[in-house]
Every structure is written in structure tokens, then in C-alpha cells.
Amino acid sequence: MNGIRRLAGPVVVALGALAASLAHAGACDVESGATRLPVLELYTSEGCNSCPPADRWLSREFGRPGTTPHAIPLAYHVDYWNRLGWPDRFSSPDYSARQQRVAARNRSNTIYTPQFVFDGRDVRPHEFADEIAARARGAAADKPRAHITVRAIPGERRETRVSGEVRIDRDELRSRARIYVVLYQNGLSTQVTAGENGGKRLTHDFVVRRVAGPFTPDASGRVALDVRLPAPQEFDPAKSGVLVHAEDAVDGSTLQAVTTAICHAG
């Protein structure tokens, strides 16, 4: 497909300190930390034969327990591969549109899969692991530009209810801030029977299933959250989580982000 580049060869570079376990237990209320936590986005597709190595890398490097996260991963499955032989059931035109906005913001005329976007900026395909690691080390020294509290609990109609507050303290960022609430799921798999990955069983983690937003702050820099995210097909709350992130609409950088499991308060 025109405009799609490929990652050559397998993705095998380890990231060490970036490994993260994003399944939280304990108290239902989660609060963002004292340092800025960026978002790492992977744009991928089950129809792209270069994407499975990137998917596996994301699962491997961010699925290790017992380490402190320096970024929060999300896998956006785009839909423009669907007409080339295999319809990806996790894909959405909304996710393709988000990738287009990333390209426009970075003054690029090209979209491709697999693409990593760290903190709003494109990552070079052949050096992505080292580049992400270097950018994460820099972000770890940053002060947050937003404060987030969030709670995610099951709703009454097979939905996830997300409540909380986002606060943007710096006046100059309030008009630029956009807040998103993302429901993601781990442990998904597909037996692909057609297209470039025909005959393969693909596994996925951090798959974006629902997105709400963008929400904009009020004059005081606050956004009160009370969002209901309908359960998608094949939804398993025990393998899912919620990400709330505040994004700079001008440069795409993460003002702050926080992730939480879906809490069954008892």
C-alpha cells in the first residue's frame, strides 16, 4: 500500500528500565505521580506482516511485573489494511484518523505500520527501541504539567465507569490541553486465515478498545470526569485497564497520564 513503510527484520532490542506492569491492585482511587509519565502509541494492524514483531515487543517490554513504568503503552489498530485481505476486528477509522493527526502535527505526508509515537512524536522505525529509551529517560526528569485522579469501576450495563478529575495548573496550557479516557485490553489473540499474516495466530496486549474525548478544561483548568465506556465484544475486565491522559493539542506531548485496573470495590 502506498504510504506504508515496514520495519525490516525482527524487533529484538530490550528496553530494560522501560518495562512496566500496568495492572494495579488495591485501592480504587489512583493518582498521578510527581514525574511526567508519557504515552507510547503503537499503530498496528493484523493485516500487516511487519506488525507482529512490534506487537510482541510491546507485550514483552511492558508486560514484565515488578518494575516502575516510564511510559504507558497503547496499541491502536488502524483500519486501512482491512481492504487488503484481512479485516482486523480491533481496528477503527477513529484510530486511523488519530494517526493522520499525528502525521499532520509532525509535518509528515506518510503514514505507515507499525509506527511508534512517543510523547506525540514519531519514532524512527529502525532505531525505535534505543530512541524510546532515551526519550523516556528525559521524560522521567520532567515535572508533570497536569494532575490526574481517576477511578474505574464496573457500571450497571456491562460498561466501565470512569470518574475523577484532571487539573491543568499552568495558564498557558489550559487552552491547549485535551483529555482522553482510553479503555485497553490485554491477552487478546486471533487466528488469521487470510492476508499477509494468513495462517498465523497473533497475540495482542494494550489494545485500545474504547476512547472517550477529547475533553477540554474549564476556565480554572479543571475537567470533571464521569465517563461510561460500553463493553466491546470479547471484553474481559480482569485483563483490561483504563488510561487517562492529558495531551498538548499543539505538539502532542503528554502533559500527564495515569493508568488503573478496573476496580471491583467490595
N, C-alpha and C positions, 0 to 999 in steps of 0.2 A: 504493500500500500504506500502511495506517495505520502511523504511526511513522517514515516515511521522508521526510526533507526533501531538498531539492535545492539544489545550488549554481547560482545564477542566472548565466547568461552564461558566456563562456569564461574560463579561467584564464590570465592573461597577465602577471602581475606577476613580474618576475625577482627572484632572491634573491641574486645576486652571490656573496658570500663563502661561502654555504652549498653551492655547487656542489661535488660530490665525485666523484672517480674511485675506486671501491671495488674495482677489480681489481688485486691485488697480484702482484708477481713477485719472484723471488729466493729468499731463504731460506724454508724451510718453516715455521719456528717464528716466530710473531707474538706480540708482547707489547703489552698495553695501554699507553697513554701517560700523561703526567704531568698531563693535564687530563681532566675528565669528558666522555665522548662519549655524548650521549643517543640514544635511538632515536625515530625518527619513523615512526609507523604510519599507513598509508592503508587504510581499509576500503572495498572497492570491489566491483563486480560487472559482468560482461559484459552482464547483463540490464538495467542501469540507464543511461538515455540521458544522465544528468548526469555519469556517471563517466569517460568517455573524456577530457574536458579535464583532470581531476585526474590521470589516469594519464599523460597526455602531459607535464604539468607536472613530475611526479616524475621521469620519464625525462630531461627537458631539464635540470632544475636539479641533478640528482645524477649526470648522466652526462657532465659535462664533464671532460676529462682535465687534469691538471696543477695541480689546486687542492687545498687542505687541507680535509678534511671536518670539519664541526662537528656533524654528526648522521649517523646511519646509517638509511637508509630501508628499510621493508618494506611490501609490498603484500599484505594479507590479503584474499582473495576470499571473501566470505560466501556462504552457500547459500540464504538465504531469498528471493532473487529467482528461484531456479530454477523454481519452480512458476508463474511469471508469463510463460512463453513461451520462455525460453531457458536450458538447463542449462549453467552455467559449469563447464567441466571442471577448473578450478583451484580450485574452491570446496570448502569443508569445513564441516561443522557445528561442528567444533572452533574454527574461526576465528570463526564467528558467536557461539559461546559466549564466546570471549575478548572480543569486542566487548560482549557483555552484561555481563561482569565489569567492563569499563572504565566502562560506564554506571552500574552499581551503585556503584562506587567514587567516581564523580563525582556521585552522588545525582541521577541523571537517569533519567527514565522513558521516554526516547526513544532509539531507535537509528535511524540513517539512513546513506545512502550518497550521495555519497562523504563519508567522515568522516576528518579528520586528527586524530591523537592524538600530541602531542609531549610526551615525558618523562612519560607517564602521564596527561596532562590533555587534555581536549577542546579543540580549537581552533575559534574562531568561523568558520563557513563563509564569510562574506563578507569577512573580513579575515585569512584564513589565512596568506597569504604574509608580510605585514608582521608578524603575530603570531609566526610561526615564526622569522623572522629575529631579532626582538627577544629571544625566549626563548633562541635559540642563542647570541646574544652574551653573555647572562648565564651560560649553562652553560659557555661557554669559559673563564670566570674561576674556575670551581669546581675544587676538588681532587677527585680520584677517591675513591670510597668503597669500591672493590674493585680488586683487581689480577688480571689475567687473562693466562694464556699459553695458546696454542692452536696445534695443527697439524691440518690437514685433508688427508688423502691418500686415494687410491682404495683400497677394500677388495678382498677376494677374490671377492665375489659381486655385482658391479655395485652396490656400496654405497660410501658415503663414510664413512670412519672418522675420527672427531674425538677427539683426545686433548689433554690439557693439565690445567691447574689453575686454579681460581678461589679467591681468598683474600679474606675479609672481615675487615678488621683491627679495626674498631670493635665492641666487645662488644654494644652496644645494637642493632646492625643484624643480628647473626647470626641471630637467631630470625625476622627479617622478610625475610631475603634469599631469593630464589628465582632459580635459574639456568636459563636456556633455551639450547638449541642449535638454530639455525634454518638450514635449507638453503634458499637462494633462487636464482632463475634469472632471467637477462636474455634479451632478444631473442626473446620468445615472441609469437606472433600467432595470431589466429583470424578466419576469415571467418564472421561471424554471419549466419544466414539466417532468424531469427525473433525475436520480441520487440521491445523498444523500439529496439534497435540493428540490427534486421534490414537486411541489405544493406551493412553496414559491415565493413571489415577493421580490427580492433582490434589494437594492439601493446602489449606489457606488459614492464616491467622490474621487478626486485627482487621478483618474485612468490614468495611463500612456498610451498615445495613439501613440506617436511617440518619437523616440530617435535618435539624431544625435551625432556622435562622436565615440570614443574619439579623440579630437584634442590635439596636443602637442605644447608647446610653442617654439618659435624660440630662437636663442641664447641670445636675450635680455630679454627673459621671457614673451613675448607677444604672444597672439593669437588674430588675427582679425577675427571677426565673420561675416559671410554673409551666412546664412543658410536658406534654403527653406524646410518647413515641409509640405508634402501633407496632405490635409484634409482627415481624416479617415471617415468611414461611421458613420452616426448619429452625425456628428460633429456640435457643436453649439459654435461659437466663444464667445458669451456672457457668456457662462458658463465654459470657458476654460482659461488657463493661460500657461505661459512659465517659466520654471526654467532653469537657467544656473548655473552650479556648477563646481567648480574645486576640483578635488579629488586627494588625495595622492595614487598613484598606489601601493605603498608598504603596507601601513596599512589600506587603505580605508577611512581614515578620510577626512572630508570636509575641504578644505583649505578656501573656502568661497563660498557662494551661494546667489543668488538673484532671486526673482520671480516677474513677472509682468503680468498684463492682456494684452490682445491683443487690441492694441490702434487703434481707428478709428480717425486718425488725420483729422481735418476738417478745 
